[in-house]
Amino acid sequence: MSTLRDRRRQATEAEIEAAAIDLFEEAGYEATTCDDIAAGADVSARTFYRYGVNKEEAAFRSAKRFDELIGDALCERASGGPLTPGAVEDAIAHLLAESCGEAWMVRMLRVRRLTSHDPALRRIAQHYDAECVDLVVRRLSEHDGARPEDLLRTRVTVATALTVFRAALDEWIARGAGDGAALIALYRKASAFMAVR
């Protein structure tokens, strides 16, 4: 159960993230400063830095949340044995179906749209994408029942499924986005191309 302090912190983090995304959409990543983001979120620069963020982290908090939730889902699915490509695909599709209307997911998708035409943000997104694979593989390797000899297979499975997801997400954005069901359908279709099941 979260405390009032936790809820306030989460609300402030969401305001900072939303302000960063708004400013990146209006002025671009390079032209936006941390002070601009703090002012846009109606917090002091001191408060902004107290949350331990820089301007790139300010906009990618929801992406990190997505990565953590994928890690949770995959650890749960790995409990029954080796993780399969189909299990990773199902976990991602399930998370999308559960979260598409949530404010944090909307912010994550807005940032992904920005990366399609902002080279600096695309580089940052690629860094976070690689970190996501490392995070998930590390968590699975620490999970009960994970065998060291399965780590390469796990890394390939997770990296492939997440790359397919990112490609589907980019295609969804290029087509003008749409609803969550359209994104899930594109992801399933892209997964079938790779025969990841």
N, C-alpha and C positions, 0 to 999 in steps of 0.2 A: 504494500500500500504506500503510495507516494505521499510525502508530507507537503504542506503548503509551500515550504521553501523549495522543494523539488519541482513543484508545479510552476512556481514563479520563475525558476531557472529555465525550465523547458520553454515557457512562454517567451522569455527574453531571448533565448537562443533562436526560437522560431522567428521572432521579430527581426533579429539581426540577419538571419538567413534570407528572409523575404526581402528586406531592404537591399541586401547585396545583389540578389537576383534582379530586383527592379532596376537598380542602378546599372548593372551589367547590360540589361536589355536596352536601357536608355542611352548610356554613354559608352559602353564597351568596358571590358575588363581592365585594359591598360590605363584608361583615363579615370578610373574610379579609385579613390583612396580609402584607406581605413577610416579616416575622419569623415568622409562622405557617408560611408556605411553607418557609422555610429550616429551621425545626424539623421540619416534616413530612418533609423530604428528608434530615434528619440531617446538615445542613451548617451552618456558621456563617453569620451574616448577612454577614460579610465575603466569604465564598466566594460566597454568593448574588449579591452586587453585583459581584463580580469577573467573573462571567459576563455582566455587562452587561444584566441583565434587570430589568424591573419586574414587577408582578404580572400584568399583562395579557400581556406577552411570555412570561412563564413558561409560560402555558397554550397559547400559540399557536405554539410552535416547530414542531410537526408540521404545522400548517397552512401555515407558511412553506415547509417542506420539500416539501409537496405542490405548492405554487406553483412552486418551483424545478424540480421534476421535470416538471411540465407544460411549463414553458418549454423544458427540454431536449428533450422529445419533439416539441414543435411546431417548434423550430428544425431538428430532424432531418427532419421531414416537409416543411418549407418548402424544403428543399434542391432539390426537384424542380420548383419553380415556386410560383405563388401558393397561399397556404393556403386550403383550402376548408372550409366548415362541416362536411362529412363527415369530413375529416381531423382536425379538432379533436375531434369527437365520438368518433372511433375512438381518438385518443390518450388521452382521458380514460377511456374504457371499458377500454382496455388497461392503463393505470396502475392502475385499480381492481382489475382481475382479477389483476394481478401482486402487488399490495400489500395486499389486504384482510386477510390474516391477520397482517401485520407489526405489531409492537408500536406503532410510530409512527403507523400508520394507525388502529389501535384508539384511540389517544389523540386523534387528530384527530376521529374520529367521536364520541367521548365529549364533547368540547368542543362539537361541533355540536349534540348533544342538549341540552346545557346552555343554548345560545343560544335554544332554542325557548321557554324560560320565564323567562329572566333578561334583562330589557331592557338592562342595562348591557353584558352580554356580547354581546347581539345587535348593539348599536351598534359594539362593537369588531370583531365578525365582519364587519359591513358595510364597515368601514374596510379590513380586510385583503382582503376580496373585491375592492374597488376597486383596492387596491394590486397585487393579482394581475394584473388586466387590464393595468395600467400596466407591470408588470414584464415580462409576456409580450410586449406590443407593443414595448417598448423593446428587448428582446433580439432580437425578429424584425427590427426596423428596423436593428439593428447587424449582423445576420447577412449573410453573403455572399449576394448576389443579391437582397436585399430592395430594392424600389424605393420611393422616397418617395411616389409617386403611389398606391401600394397601401396606405398606412398607415391611411387611413380605413376601407377595406374590411376590413383586418386587425383593426382595433379593434372594428368592429361584429361581425365573425365571432367573435372571441374573447370579447367581452363577452356576446354572445347565448348561446354555448355554455356559458360558465361560469354565467350566470344560470339557464339550463335545468338545469345540473347541481345548483346550489344548491337549486332548487325540487324536483328529484327527491329530493335528500338530505333536505330537510325533510319531504317526503311519506313517505319511507321511515321516518324517525324517528316521524312521527305514526302510522304503521301498526304501530309496535312493533319497528321495525328488522328484524332477520332476518339472513340471510347476505349475503355480497358479491354473489352471483349475483342476488339479489332487487334489490339496489341498482342493479346494472348494467342489469337488465331495465327498472326504472323510469326510469332515465336514457335508455335507448334509446326507450322509449315517449314520454317527455316531449319528446325531440328530434323524434320523428315529428310530434307535435302542432304544432311550430313549423316543420315542413318545412325543417329546417336542412340537409338534404343537397343 
